[in-house]
Amino acid sequence: MLELRNVTKRVTGVDHIRDVSLTLQHGSLNVLLGPTLSGKTSLMRLMAGLDAPTSGSVWFDGADVTGVPVQKRNIAMVYQQFINYPAMTVYENIASPLRVAGADKATIEAEVEKAAALLKLTPYLDRTPLSLSGGQQQRTALARAIVKNAGLVLLDEPLANLDYKLREELRAELPRLFAEAGTIFVYATTEPQEALLLGGNTATLSEGRVTQFGETIDVFRNPNDLITAKTFADPPLNTIVLRKSGSSFQLDGGVNLPVPGDLAGIADTSYTIGFQPHHLSLERANEAAVPVRAKVSMTEITGSETFVHLDFADVRWVMLAHGIRMLEPDQTIEVFIDPRHIMVFDADGHSAGRAPKMAA
């Protein structure tokens, strides 16, 4: 078990990590999700022992390892910027942790062949890393982490340089491999979709602070605050400030958005309403959906889906619509909000409650 207890890292008077407490179990997959400069790499360096905290402590399996250097810890770390030994072959790069550990020849051969097959590196084992593509070099670094059989594996956006097909395969395979070994697996990403695909647990980060930690799907569906909800949204979360009056939220143009039953008891005051782009639609999916009129700003067609950027009451929304939708800029259209999927936040950004049928 890895524990971070009230860990802060301050550099030249600036907090890179602020009062973080986390407990990660053996065999668990843990995603660090946040935008660039949110603190993901800084937090991983503290976990690994590459940096020491300014205050707080780091514990591993009941022992205080604060300040213990990385060389004395059983960890593996892979960065987006791959690191290999240029003078060694791919085979020797992958085998290096096993040789350091004193593994016998048969074990080394079996483990290297297994990792190379998983990462599609078998044809390149006799080549040096500099003769490979960037994606192949990254796969070599990943294979070395796999064979090390470390107690803690830290992957800092490791799949960014890989092609789509291999990235999808590894997202499915890597968590299983490390879970079977009882490894604590920590994976940093800027992409909410990647966190959802990986599953496990997710810690959302903002400005060096962990805003929420829990099962990935629960953090996505039930954010504790507006910052977490925005961190876990791509395209950006749609928001608007509304006033609750009795059983409805008042929108511009005389439109009333019914307050979901579980939120009926909250006070009559102003709130920020949030909802995901796929919870805004061109067609009325059910009787609960409320129509509003918005102006099209632009559309982005991805092939099977269309992102429609909309202006409503001086705010910009994004709608994710299935299929190709040919909509003209400045065109006013009717779109539908389903109140069953809204999130409600108070003036301080804290969750005021959630709709009873919140769905992914």
C-alpha positions as CSV (number, residue, x, y, z in Angstrom):
1,M,0.0,0.0,0.0
2,L,1.3,3.5,-0.9
3,E,0.2,6.3,1.3
4,L,0.7,10.1,0.8
5,R,0.0,11.9,4.1
6,N,-0.6,15.6,3.8
7,V,2.2,16.0,1.2
8,T,3.2,19.4,0.0
9,K,6.0,20.2,-2.5
10,R,7.1,23.9,-2.6
11,V,9.6,25.2,-5.1
12,T,10.9,28.8,-4.8
13,G,7.9,29.7,-2.7
14,V,5.4,28.2,-5.1
15,D,3.3,25.1,-4.2
16,H,3.6,22.5,-6.9
17,I,1.7,20.0,-4.8
18,R,-0.6,21.2,-2.0
19,D,-1.6,19.1,1.0
20,V,-2.3,15.8,-0.9
21,S,-3.4,12.7,1.0
22,L,-3.9,9.5,-1.0
23,T,-4.0,5.7,-0.3
24,L,-3.3,3.4,-3.2
25,Q,-3.8,-0.4,-2.8
26,H,-1.7,-3.2,-4.3
27,G,-3.2,-4.5,-7.5
28,S,-5.1,-1.2,-8.1
29,L,-5.1,1.0,-11.2
30,N,-5.0,4.7,-10.3
31,V,-5.4,7.5,-12.8
32,L,-4.1,11.0,-12.2
33,L,-6.3,13.2,-14.4
34,G,-5.7,16.9,-14.9
35,P,-4.6,19.5,-17.5
36,T,-1.0,20.4,-18.2
37,L,0.7,21.9,-15.1
38,S,-2.0,20.6,-12.7
39,G,0.7,18.6,-10.8
40,K,0.5,15.1,-12.2
41,T,4.3,14.7,-12.9
42,S,5.2,16.4,-9.6
43,L,3.0,14.0,-7.7
44,M,4.5,11.0,-9.5
45,R,8.1,12.2,-8.7
46,L,7.1,12.3,-5.0
47,M,5.7,8.8,-5.2
48,A,8.8,7.5,-6.8
49,G,11.3,9.2,-4.5
50,L,12.8,11.4,-7.3
51,D,11.8,14.4,-5.2
52,A,11.3,14.8,-1.4
53,P,8.2,16.6,-0.1
54,T,8.6,20.0,1.6
55,S,6.2,18.7,4.2
56,G,4.2,15.6,4.8
57,S,5.3,12.0,4.4
58,V,5.3,9.1,2.0
59,W,4.7,5.5,3.2
60,F,5.0,2.2,1.5
61,D,3.7,-1.0,3.1
62,G,3.7,0.5,6.5
63,A,7.3,2.0,6.3
64,D,8.1,5.7,6.1
65,V,10.0,6.1,2.8
66,T,10.1,9.9,2.8
67,G,13.5,10.9,1.5
68,V,14.5,7.3,0.5
69,P,16.0,7.7,-3.0
70,V,14.5,6.1,-6.1
71,Q,17.5,3.7,-6.4
72,K,16.5,2.0,-3.1
73,R,12.8,1.6,-4.1
74,N,11.2,-1.1,-6.2
75,I,9.6,1.2,-8.7
76,A,9.4,1.6,-12.5
77,M,8.5,4.8,-14.3
78,V,7.8,5.6,-18.0
79,Y,7.5,9.1,-19.3
80,Q,5.9,10.4,-22.5
81,Q,9.5,11.3,-23.5
82,F,10.8,7.8,-23.8
83,I,14.2,6.9,-22.1
84,N,16.3,4.0,-23.4
85,Y,19.9,2.9,-23.4
86,P,21.1,3.9,-26.9
87,A,24.1,1.6,-27.0
88,M,22.1,-1.5,-26.1
89,T,19.8,-3.6,-28.3
90,V,16.1,-3.6,-27.7
91,Y,16.5,-7.0,-26.2
92,E,19.1,-5.8,-23.7
93,N,17.1,-2.7,-22.9
94,I,14.1,-4.8,-21.9
95,A,16.3,-7.4,-20.1
96,S,18.3,-4.8,-18.1
97,P,16.1,-4.8,-15.0
98,L,16.1,-8.6,-14.9
99,R,19.9,-8.7,-15.2
100,V,20.3,-6.2,-12.3
101,A,18.0,-8.4,-10.2
102,G,20.1,-11.4,-10.9
103,A,17.5,-13.4,-12.9
104,D,18.7,-16.5,-14.7
105,K,19.0,-16.8,-18.5
106,A,15.9,-18.8,-19.0
107,T,13.8,-16.4,-17.0
108,I,15.2,-13.4,-18.8
109,E,14.5,-14.9,-22.2
110,A,10.9,-15.9,-21.3
111,E,10.0,-12.5,-19.8
112,V,11.6,-10.5,-22.6
113,E,9.8,-12.6,-25.3
114,K,6.5,-12.2,-23.5
115,A,6.8,-8.4,-23.1
116,A,8.1,-8.0,-26.7
117,A,5.2,-10.0,-28.1
118,L,2.7,-7.9,-26.2
119,L,4.2,-4.6,-27.4
120,K,4.8,-5.8,-31.0
121,L,8.6,-5.6,-30.7
122,T,9.6,-9.1,-31.5
123,P,11.0,-8.2,-35.0
124,Y,13.2,-5.4,-33.5
125,L,14.9,-7.2,-30.6
126,D,18.3,-7.1,-32.3
127,R,18.1,-3.5,-33.3
128,T,19.2,-0.4,-31.2
129,P,16.6,2.1,-30.1
130,L,17.9,4.9,-32.2
131,S,17.1,2.9,-35.4
132,L,13.4,2.7,-34.3
133,S,10.5,5.0,-34.7
134,G,9.4,7.1,-31.7
135,G,6.5,4.8,-31.0
136,Q,8.7,1.7,-31.1
137,Q,11.1,3.4,-28.7
138,Q,8.3,4.2,-26.3
139,R,7.1,0.6,-26.5
140,T,10.7,-0.5,-25.6
141,A,10.5,1.7,-22.4
142,L,7.1,0.2,-21.6
143,A,8.4,-3.4,-22.0
144,R,11.3,-2.7,-19.6
145,A,8.8,-1.5,-17.0
146,I,6.6,-4.6,-17.5
147,V,9.5,-7.1,-16.9
148,K,10.8,-5.3,-13.9
149,N,7.9,-6.6,-11.7
150,A,8.0,-3.5,-9.6
151,G,5.8,-2.9,-6.6
152,L,4.9,0.6,-8.0
153,V,4.7,1.4,-11.7
154,L,4.3,5.1,-12.7
155,L,3.3,5.8,-16.3
156,D,3.3,9.5,-17.2
157,E,1.2,9.9,-20.4
158,P,3.0,6.8,-21.8
159,L,0.8,6.1,-24.8
160,A,0.7,9.6,-26.4
161,N,3.3,8.7,-29.0
162,L,1.7,5.4,-30.1
163,D,-0.7,4.8,-33.0
164,Y,-4.4,4.5,-32.3
165,K,-4.8,0.8,-32.6
166,L,-1.9,-0.1,-30.3
167,R,-2.9,2.5,-27.8
168,E,-6.4,1.0,-27.6
169,E,-4.9,-2.5,-27.2
170,L,-2.5,-1.4,-24.4
171,R,-5.2,0.5,-22.5
172,A,-7.1,-2.8,-22.2
173,E,-4.0,-5.0,-21.5
174,L,-1.8,-3.0,-19.2
175,P,-4.1,-2.7,-16.2
176,R,-4.7,-6.5,-16.3
177,L,-1.0,-7.2,-16.4
178,F,-0.1,-5.1,-13.5
179,A,-3.1,-6.1,-11.5
180,E,-2.1,-9.8,-11.8
181,A,1.3,-9.0,-10.5
182,G,-0.2,-7.1,-7.4
183,T,1.4,-3.9,-8.6
184,I,0.3,-0.4,-7.6
185,F,-0.3,1.1,-11.1
186,V,-0.4,4.9,-11.5
187,Y,-1.2,6.4,-14.9
188,A,-1.2,10.1,-15.6
189,T,-3.3,11.6,-18.4
190,T,-4.8,14.9,-19.6
191,E,-7.7,13.0,-21.3
192,P,-11.0,12.3,-19.5
193,Q,-11.9,9.7,-22.1
194,E,-8.7,7.8,-21.4
195,A,-9.5,7.8,-17.6
196,L,-12.9,6.3,-18.4
197,L,-11.5,3.7,-20.7
198,L,-8.9,2.6,-18.1
199,G,-11.4,2.5,-15.2
200,G,-10.1,1.7,-11.8
201,N,-9.7,4.8,-9.5
202,T,-9.2,8.4,-10.6
203,A,-7.7,11.4,-8.7
204,T,-8.6,14.7,-10.4
205,L,-5.9,17.4,-10.0
206,S,-6.1,21.2,-10.3
207,E,-3.2,23.5,-9.5
208,G,-1.4,20.9,-7.4
209,R,-4.4,19.9,-5.4
210,V,-6.3,16.6,-5.5
211,T,-9.9,17.7,-5.8
212,Q,-11.5,14.2,-5.6
213,F,-10.4,10.6,-5.5
214,G,-12.5,7.5,-5.9
215,E,-13.8,4.9,-8.4
216,T,-13.4,6.5,-11.9
217,I,-17.0,6.2,-13.0
218,D,-18.2,7.6,-9.6
219,V,-16.0,10.7,-9.8
220,F,-17.2,11.3,-13.3
221,R,-20.9,10.9,-12.5
222,N,-20.8,12.5,-9.0
223,P,-18.2,15.3,-8.8
224,N,-17.8,16.9,-5.5
225,D,-17.3,20.4,-7.0
226,L,-17.3,22.4,-10.2
227,I,-13.5,22.1,-10.7
228,T,-13.7,18.3,-10.7
229,A,-16.7,18.3,-13.1
230,K,-14.7,20.6,-15.5
231,T,-11.6,18.5,-15.2
232,F,-13.6,15.4,-16.1
233,A,-15.2,16.9,-19.3
234,D,-13.9,16.9,-22.8
235,P,-15.3,18.8,-24.7
236,P,-15.7,21.3,-21.9
237,L,-18.5,21.0,-19.5
238,N,-21.6,23.1,-20.4
239,T,-22.4,25.6,-17.6
240,I,-24.8,28.4,-16.9
241,V,-25.7,30.4,-13.8
242,L,-29.5,30.1,-13.0
243,R,-31.7,31.0,-10.1
244,K,-33.9,28.4,-8.5
245,S,-37.4,29.5,-7.8
246,G,-39.7,26.9,-6.2
247,S,-39.7,23.8,-8.4
248,S,-37.7,25.2,-11.4
249,F,-34.6,26.9,-12.5
250,Q,-35.3,30.1,-14.5
251,L,-33.6,30.3,-18.0
252,D,-33.7,33.2,-20.4
253,G,-36.7,33.6,-22.7
254,G,-39.2,32.4,-20.1
255,V,-37.9,28.8,-20.2
256,N,-38.2,26.8,-16.9
257,L,-35.9,23.9,-16.2
258,P,-37.6,21.6,-13.7
259,V,-35.6,20.9,-10.5
260,P,-35.1,17.1,-10.3
261,G,-36.8,15.5,-7.4
262,D,-33.7,14.8,-5.3
263,L,-32.8,18.5,-5.5
264,A,-36.2,19.9,-4.6
265,G,-35.1,20.8,-1.0
266,I,-32.2,23.1,-1.9
267,A,-32.6,26.8,-1.2
268,D,-34.1,29.3,-3.7
269,T,-30.9,31.1,-4.8
270,S,-28.4,31.2,-7.7
271,Y,-26.6,28.0,-8.8
272,T,-24.3,27.0,-11.5
273,I,-25.8,24.2,-13.6
274,G,-23.5,21.8,-15.5
275,F,-24.2,19.1,-18.0
276,Q,-22.0,17.1,-20.5
277,P,-22.1,17.8,-24.2
278,H,-23.8,14.5,-24.9
279,H,-26.6,15.5,-22.6
280,L,-27.6,18.3,-25.0
281,S,-29.4,17.0,-28.1
282,L,-31.1,18.0,-31.3
283,E,-34.0,15.6,-30.8
284,R,-36.3,15.2,-27.8
285,A,-35.2,11.9,-26.3
286,N,-38.0,11.8,-23.6
287,E,-40.8,13.8,-22.2
288,A,-38.6,15.3,-19.4
289,A,-36.3,17.1,-22.0
290,V,-36.7,20.9,-22.1
291,P,-36.4,22.8,-25.4
292,V,-34.3,26.0,-25.6
293,R,-33.4,28.1,-28.6
294,A,-29.7,28.7,-29.2
295,K,-27.6,30.2,-32.1
296,V,-25.0,28.0,-33.9
297,S,-21.5,29.4,-33.7
298,M,-19.7,26.6,-35.6
299,T,-19.7,22.9,-36.2
300,E,-16.9,20.3,-36.2
301,I,-17.6,17.1,-38.1
302,T,-15.4,14.2,-37.0
303,G,-17.1,11.6,-39.2
304,S,-19.5,9.7,-37.0
305,E,-20.2,12.6,-34.7
306,T,-20.6,16.4,-34.9
307,F,-19.6,18.9,-32.3
308,V,-22.0,21.9,-32.5
309,H,-20.9,25.1,-30.7
310,L,-23.8,27.1,-29.5
311,D,-24.4,30.5,-28.0
312,F,-27.1,30.8,-25.4
313,A,-27.6,33.7,-23.0
314,D,-24.1,35.0,-23.3
315,V,-22.5,31.6,-22.7
316,R,-20.9,29.1,-25.1
317,W,-22.1,25.5,-25.1
318,V,-20.9,22.4,-27.0
319,M,-23.3,19.7,-28.1
320,L,-22.2,16.3,-29.2
321,A,-24.6,15.0,-31.9
322,H,-24.4,11.6,-33.5
323,G,-23.9,11.6,-37.3
324,I,-23.1,14.4,-39.7
325,R,-25.1,17.5,-39.0
326,M,-24.9,20.3,-41.5
327,L,-25.8,23.5,-39.5
328,E,-25.0,27.0,-40.7
329,P,-23.3,29.6,-38.5
330,D,-25.7,32.1,-36.9
331,Q,-28.6,29.7,-37.5
332,T,-31.0,29.6,-34.5
333,I,-32.0,26.0,-33.6
334,E,-34.0,24.2,-31.0
335,V,-32.0,22.0,-28.7
336,F,-33.0,19.9,-25.7
337,I,-31.7,19.7,-22.1
338,D,-32.6,16.7,-20.0
339,P,-32.9,17.8,-16.4
340,R,-32.2,14.3,-15.2
341,H,-28.6,14.7,-16.2
342,I,-27.8,18.1,-14.7
343,M,-25.2,18.8,-12.0
344,V,-25.9,21.7,-9.6
345,F,-23.2,23.7,-7.8
346,D,-23.5,26.4,-5.2
347,A,-21.9,29.9,-5.3
348,D,-18.7,28.4,-3.8
349,G,-18.5,25.7,-6.5
350,H,-19.5,22.8,-4.2
351,S,-22.0,20.2,-5.3
352,A,-25.5,21.1,-4.2
353,G,-26.7,17.7,-5.2
354,R,-27.3,15.6,-8.3
355,A,-30.1,14.4,-10.4
356,P,-31.4,10.9,-9.4
357,K,-30.8,9.3,-12.8
358,M,-27.3,10.6,-13.5
359,A,-25.8,8.6,-16.4
360,A,-22.5,8.5,-18.1
